[in-house]
Amino acid sequence: MINLEIKPNNRELFLKLDNFLYYLLIFSIAGGVILFCFFPIVKIFNESFIVNNSFTFAMYKGVFKENYTLLQHSLFTSLLASVLATFIGACIAFYIVFSTSWTGKGIYNFLLITMVSPPFVFGLSFITLFGRRGLITYRLLGLKINPYGWEGIVILQIIGELSFAAFLLVESFKNIDGRLINASRSLGASQWETIKRIIFPFSYKGMLSVFFILFTKNLADFGTPIIIGGNYSTLATEAYLTVVGRGDLSKASAMSTLLVIPALILFYFYRKNLEKNDKFYSTDKGGEIYNYLITPPLFFKIFLSVVAGFFVIIMLLQYGSIFLSGFYNYTVNGFEFTLEYLEVFKLGKYATFIRSICYSLIAGFVSAAVGISISYFTERKNMKSMKVIEFLASLPYVIPGTFFGLGYILAFNSFPFVLTGTAAIVVLNCTFRQISIGSKAGNAIFSKINKDLEKAAQDLGAPKTRIIFDIVLPLVKPAFMVAFINGFTTTMTTTGAIIFLISPGASVATVEMFNTIRDGDYGLASIIAIFIIVVTFFINILAIKFIEK
């Protein structure tokens, strides 16, 4: 008979090994965040402020003067697109949450599909439908409309962000304490007064969050102005061209820093507003908001229905035009079916697409694991040092992606960290840019999990790592999968943060799609977009099914 009992000496050795692995995990996470989140940001500031080994503002004097107009363009289009997208998204979200018909749930499911769209896909379909030779404007209506300029930039940024904005605001509306609505109605308030005085003020926090996220994304958007901006350029576009066209990293660093300043200023006011309004929000919903019937006034109901219906029509047109461009050619005889673009994709882009999937799976898994781990050490172990690490991990998420990507070029192009030109630099950038989502998801779920299970295991002598893997991880599976879905989807559809990091042997599908659109090959770009959408949606569905088990 085999004796499986651990002898005292062996147990002591085992516990020492367990402690070593536990603290190795902590130092690995902290070191990784400092190296791959904070160090690139420091390098980009260093590059823009240090010239010939001396501190100077000389670079900024010239850059600000030369690019003042571009900065104005960036702020104007970003603010306008973010405000309008937040407003329209709120209308769609309100319709979804308070609609009593099946259309509300149908539009919500439609949101989930349209959220996985890669960047520039709406620019592609917009040109196809409403360009100078657009299917609707020119061939159907006979109009010669010029879609290029700031108007095109704003329209595309709004369309590209509506699904994301509406999805987040749906959750914001659903989290309003339903008892407040019930109390308002019981005290004799009309439906419109309840909407105006309860629902809208209590959704302010969610709207502010959505606006800040959209503004940061729009500020760093260089692709949309290149595709549809015409002669109307922005600072992000000029910074991209400065790196790619002229290779001037110092100037590009200073230009990118100019983008970070308004983002950080807005972030400061965003946080101050959240703190100011926290007293208005209840941590207990008091029941599902669906249980409280709200019937908006007729004029408001019609307005919401028109907005929601227009959203569905626009999205159907967009996706329909992508499929049409991928499998049909317009000739003198009308539309003709073709597999030409699919064959070109198989021959030249298939390997890049498989590489994108591999990168996304790795980035999604690692970003979720690191984010949840940070949350565990801050929420459960209350480590003050890890709270600093959590803050540093959130920085890449609140700064423009192009700024973070440029920082990676400067940080990892010389000894001892030579990563430029490798696949690792792309994966690391995507991974550490999304850690904050895993951390926030973990914080939310840890606040609802009873600590008694962990305490019981600890009292029974369970090793620290055993508690993490056998007790904590199974309990946080939903948060882990949410973070994984975000990391996978973002990596599959990202461009801005990695556009400077791509080498010929490490290119990804979204960058290839951007290049094909820029070259005017809309058919091939449509095929790439279709494959990205299908695969990303399929992986998301599998992850959701796994959560529901």
WOHUUR-V93360 format. One record per backbone hydrogen bond with DSSP energy under -1.0 kcal/mol. NH is the residue of the N-H (numbers start at 1). CO is the residue of the C=O. Records with the same first field share a line. If there is no record, write none. Layout:
# WOHUUR-V93360
NH=CO ; CO
This chain:
# WOHUUR-V93360
11=7
12=8
13=9
14=10
15=11
16=12
17=13
18=14
19=15
20=16
21=17
22=18
23=19
24=20
25=21
26=22
27=23
28=24
29=25
30=26
31=27
32=28
33=29
34=30
35=31
36=32
37=33
38=33
39=34
42=38
43=39
44=40
45=41
46=42
47=43
48=44
49=45
50=46
51=54
56=49
61=57
62=58
63=59
64=60
65=61
66=62
67=63
71=67
72=68
73=69
74=70
75=71
76=72
77=73
78=74
79=75
80=76
81=77
82=78
83=79
84=80
85=81
86=82
87=83
88=84
89=85
90=86
91=87
92=88
93=89
94=90
95=91
96=92
97=93
98=94
99=95
106=102
107=103
108=104
109=105
110=106
111=107
112=108
113=109
114=110
115=111
116=113
117=114
121=118
124=120
125=121
126=122
127=123
128=124
129=125
130=126
131=127
134=131
135=128
136=129
137=129
138=134
139=134
141=136
143=137
149=228
153=149
154=150
155=151
156=152
157=153
158=154
159=155
160=156
162=158
165=161
166=162
167=163
168=164
169=165
170=166
171=167
172=168
173=169
174=170
175=171
176=173
178=285
180=177
182=178
183=179
184=180
185=181
186=182
187=183
188=185
189=184
194=190
195=191
196=192
197=193
198=194
199=194
200=195
202=198
207=203
208=204
209=205
210=206
211=207
212=208
213=209
214=210
215=211
216=212
217=213
218=214
219=215
220=216
226=222
227=223
228=224
229=225
232=229
238=234
239=235
240=236
241=237
242=238
243=239
244=240
245=241
248=242
249=247
252=248
253=249
254=250
255=251
256=252
257=253
258=254
260=256
261=257
263=259
264=260
265=261
266=262
267=263
268=264
269=265
270=266
271=267
272=268
273=269
274=270
275=271
276=272
277=273
280=277
281=278
291=288
292=289
301=297
302=298
303=299
304=300
305=301
306=302
307=303
308=304
309=305
310=306
311=307
312=308
313=309
314=310
315=311
316=312
317=313
318=314
319=315
320=316
321=317
322=318
323=319
324=320
325=321
326=322
327=323
328=324
329=336
331=334
334=331
336=329
338=327
343=339
344=340
345=341
346=342
347=343
348=344
349=345
350=345
353=349
354=350
355=351
356=352
357=353
358=354
359=355
360=356
361=357
362=358
363=359
364=360
365=361
366=362
367=363
368=364
369=365
370=366
371=367
372=368
373=369
374=370
375=371
376=372
377=373
378=374
379=375
380=376
381=376
383=377
387=383
388=384
389=385
390=386
391=387
392=388
393=389
398=395
404=400
405=401
406=402
407=403
408=404
409=405
410=406
411=407
412=408
417=414
419=412
420=412
422=419
427=423
428=424
429=425
430=426
431=427
432=428
433=429
434=431
439=435
440=436
441=437
442=438
443=439
444=440
445=441
446=442
447=443
448=445
455=451
456=452
457=453
458=454
459=455
460=456
461=458
462=457
467=463
468=464
469=465
470=466
471=467
472=467
473=468
475=471
476=472
480=476
481=477
482=478
483=479
484=480
485=481
486=482
487=483
488=484
489=485
490=486
491=487
492=488
493=489
499=495
501=498
506=503
512=508
513=509
514=510
515=511
516=512
517=513
518=514
519=515
520=517
521=516
522=520
525=521
526=522
527=523
528=524
529=525
530=526
531=527
532=528
533=529
534=530
535=531
536=532
537=533
538=534
539=535
540=536
541=537
542=538
543=539
544=540
545=541
546=542
547=543
548=544
